[in-house]
Amino acid sequence: MSDETVKNPSHEEYFGSAPTVKSEWDGRQVDWLLQWLSGFINDTNIRIGVTLTVGGNMVTGTLIPHEAYFERLATDISTPFADTDPEGQEALYKRIIGFGKADPEVENLPNQYVHLDNARVHTGGNQILPSQGTLWRGKVSAIDGFILGELNNV
């Protein structure tokens, strides 16, 4: 028997970084094609109509890049403060825009979220919420299926 102490590897040495592990395990429950499509949209800055099935509902809209989502979100949330608190509005805008910047540690991992513009949720019985469309963000792992193309409002 040896007197040498066996050093167990740290969790990071054994598993890699926490975002890598999370992505690896979450990725087993998601549609790899939808993850790829979301990444393609982010990389090319194009927009594609899509309809998602989520928990028995259909969400339809235009798949947009991650950064475009946060640019629009920052504008929508900060604009009401323009007249009453311009400095606060600018700080809020910059804060929200910062959420849209890619994290170098997770940049090459599969996308975990999809972002839609002009999103409408079809809940059955001809109910469409909201009627005019809005921004929508959803977890790829929560999406049951998808088709290319948007549903028409009839």
PyMOL commands that set and color helices and strands:
alter all, ss='L'
color gray80, all
select helices_A, chain A and resi 11-15+18-29+32-44+66-81+86-99+140-142
alter helices_A, ss='H'
color red, helices_A
select strands_A, chain A and resi 48-54+57-63+113-124+127-139+145-148
alter strands_A, ss='S'
color yellow, strands_A
deselect
rebuild
show_as cartoon
